[in-house]
Amino acid sequence: MSAIDKIYSNELGISFFWKQENHISMSRVQLVFKDIGFLLSLNELKDFSSACRTTLQTQCCSQCKDTQHCRSLLLRTPSDKIDLAVNKEELLQIQELINGTIYKVELQNWMNNLPLN
């Protein structure tokens, strides 16, 4: 874990920056959940968050008896060649992980850019 600088985590996953030769690479965030890793920019994280919102508005199939656990929701990812089949619980956890990461990264960027008096 010394090779990373953790940003945020929840029950489903973790986000972090990779440390590179005694400094932290803040250009891309590593987002890992469900055995999948994405190396994303802040804008890509925001797009991913938007895709989560869009997917949440999608309904499960009409005959579904267990909408919370049915894996019928198709989540678009920042990679145009990869979509994920998730259930509503997973989708909410993924969205929370992404939004928590965006918040922490933007807060850190804001703090780093404060002028020193």
Number of C-alpha atoms within 10 A of each C-alpha: 7 7 13 15 17 16 19 20 18 13 10 16 18 19 25 23 20 21 15 10 8 7 9 14 15 16 11 17 24 17 23 18 18 9 7 8 13 17 17 17 15 16 12 17 22 17 15 22 22 16 17 22 15 12 17 18 9 14 12 19 11 7 7 12 10 10 17 15 13 16 17 18 22 18 21 20 19 20 11 7 7 9 13 13 13 19 20 20 14 19 23 16 16 25 19 18 23 22 18 16 24 21 13 13 19 12 12 13 12 10 10 10 9 8 6 5 3
